[in-house]
Amino acid sequence: LGTLRAGWRILGIRSTAPATFGAASATMSLGVVGTTAKYMGLTDIAAALSADGAHTDALFHGEVLATDIELIGTIAGAGAGAGVAGTLKVIVRYSRD
């Protein structure tokens, strides 16, 4: 989804998608390679999505990145990759320390 730069402090992540985006029982998570749900755990995308991630200490709220990371989205579950239509928006709020 994009590179988050060293020195950025993650303040929040918001994802939005239309009802047509995911197939029945499909889920999505946001994270990094090796920890795919680091910033947002499995979230149902079979219906219209408006989800927040990274707003708790468990999801690394306020973390200052020591190195550049690649933010990835992982779609899984029954029907994953089938029937996906529309645009997923991922908005990362951050400050630079």
Secondary structure, DSSP 8 states (H G I E B T S, - for coil): -EEE-TTEEEEEEEEEE-TTSS-TT-EEEEEETTEEEEEEEEEE-SS-EEEEES-SGGGTTT-B-SS-EEEEEEEESTTTTSS--S--EEEEEEEE-
